[in-house]
Amino acid sequence: MITGILLSLMAALGFGLSAVLVKAGMSSVSVKTATVISLISSTVVTMLVAFLLHYEEILSLAPRAFIWFILAGLITFLGGRFLNFHSINLVGASKASAVVSSTPLFAAILAVLFLNETVGFILGIGTLLIVVGITLVVIQE
Amino acid sequence: MRDTEKKLTYYGFLFAVCAAFFYALSALVGKKITDDFSSPMVASAFSILFGLIATGSVFFGTVTKEVGNLSGRSWLLIGLSGCASALGVSGWYLALNVTHVVVVAPIVAVYPLITILAASLFLRGIEKVTKQTVAGAIIVVIGVLFVGFGT
């Protein structure tokens, strides 16, 4: 349990610090170059962890899996990370992170649309809170 | 000038919403991958690799022009940013291997508050963290927890 909590904290710290570090480093470089450089170090770290923990699985991957990996890579990084960095560059790390963290709301909407999941009361409250929170972050003088 | 600044700010928020949508879409694709092909950690590693190849190819011209003039400080900070997000992804999946999602999800969901805290400590001269941003982020985090438990 403690290991799980520590790893979760490491995840939160990693996601939380990433936006601040890129904002601090992006002052003299374009978003495009920043995205590519950040992806180089991300690739090294995740590949290292994946090969250390899942070496045999990697060697037995089905060729079709790579088509899905390419699709995920295009959506997450050419789409998600590039736009996220653009947003951090324009509005700052704290505001951009608050808005981007609404991802589970979009995931729930997509799950309702494509996986036939139903909208319950708790999901409705969560949606309302996210919209209120984002509105507070966006509408500022 | 003020109008242009306002316009850029709204574009910034629009990009943030679009990024959230793309991340959500990638979760859907990720579900298909982890159901049919591989573990989440392997899927992440290869997705990032192909993401690097794709962005590197699309932005090749800009990157080759700028990379020579990049300061050591920028290299270090942006490189560390990539490492931090990779640690985030790895920590998330490794945590799910050893404990339940009901423990992991609420802890990871607070990351915007960590960003705000770190921004107020380390980005003092670059960006201003307002009370309204903090309040908004807290409400979003609570909303995300509700959405997590509601689905």
Interface residues (C-beta under 8 A of the other chain):
Chain A: M1 T3 G4 I5 L7 S8 L9 M10 A11 A12 L13 G14 F15 G16 L17 S18 A19 V20 L21 V22 K23 A24 G25 M26 S27 S28 V29 S30 K32 T33 A34 T35 V36 I37 S38 L39 I40 S41 S42 T43 V44 V45 T46 M47 V49 A50 F51 L53 H54 E57 I58 L61 A62 R64 A65 F66 W68 F69 I70 L71 A72 G73 L74 I75 T76 F77 L78 G79 G80 R81 F82 L83 N84 H86 S87 N89 L90 V91 G92 A93 S94 K95 A96 S97 A98 V99 V100 S101 S102 T103 P104 L105 F106 A107 A108 I109 L110 A111 F114 L115 E117 G120 F121 I122 L123 G124 I125 G126 T127 L128 L129 I130 V131 V132 G133 I134 T135 L136 V137 V138 Q140
Chain B: L8 T9 Y11 G12 F13 F15 A16 V17 C18 A19 A20 F21 F22 Y23 A24 L25 S26 A27 L28 V29 G30 K32 I33 D36 F37 S38 S39 M41 V42 A43 S44 A45 F46 S47 I48 L49 F50 G51 L52 I53 A54 T55 G56 V58 F59 T62 V63 E66 V67 L70 S71 R73 S74 W75 L76 L77 I78 G79 L80 S81 G82 C83 A84 S85 A86 L87 G88 V89 S90 G91 W92 L94 A95 V98 T99 H100 V103 V104 I107 V108 A109 V110 Y111 P112 L113 I114 T115 I116 L117 A118 A119 S120 F122 L123 I126 E127 K128 V129 T130 Q132 T133 A135 G136 A137 I138 I139 V140 V141 I142 G143 V144 L145 F146 V147 G148 F149 G150 T151
